[in-house]
Amino acid sequence: MRIRRKSKKVLNIDSEYFVSLMSGLEGGLATTAGIVAGMLTGTLNRGFILTAALLTMLVQAFNSSMARVSAQRIEDALDHSDKRDGYRKPMVDGFAQFITHAIGGVIILLPLVYSPRLETALLQVVTITLMLLFAIGMTRGYWLKRKEPLTEALELIIMGGLVINVGLVAGLALSGTTG
């Protein structure tokens, strides 16, 4: 657990809000792509995949935003800012994380809606996810004034790729277990 320290601001935005925005968007992209990849290994029913992926993505978005609120409330209690701020700031940050997670997830579901073949949709989902994670990483690197923004981008691509692979492996492992 991290206790907030007074430090020089790199951005003209609240750091907790920035973390919520980035975490939500990155999570929405990577986890939704992993879910879609995993489901495509077991079924080729487009309607089922879309419904299940959207449902899972929204539940994950809400869960991650509530976990963000809870973690921030703990941090606030540790540095006694909860007496000053109450629930307002953690709820705003949690809402921001929910919205960005949902936006990222919906973007990743678009190939399932518009691609004529599900095999093509899978390739598009993975490609779009990794390209967006690269762009987000580069942007984040520049905003945070990193000497090597490319490192941020590669880090996100590796983590996103791992999440997608977990979805694929889990989908393959579980594809023969359901009737």
ABEGO torsion letter per residue (X at the ends): XBBBBBBBBABABBAAAAAAAAAAAAAAAAAAAAAAAAAAAABABAAAAAAAAAAAAAAAAAAAAAAAAAAAAAAAAAAGAAAAAEAAAAAAAAAAAAAAAAAAAAAAAAAAAABABAAAAAAAAAAAAAAAAAAAAAAAAAAAGBABAAAAAAAAAAAAAAAAAAAAAAAAAAAAABX
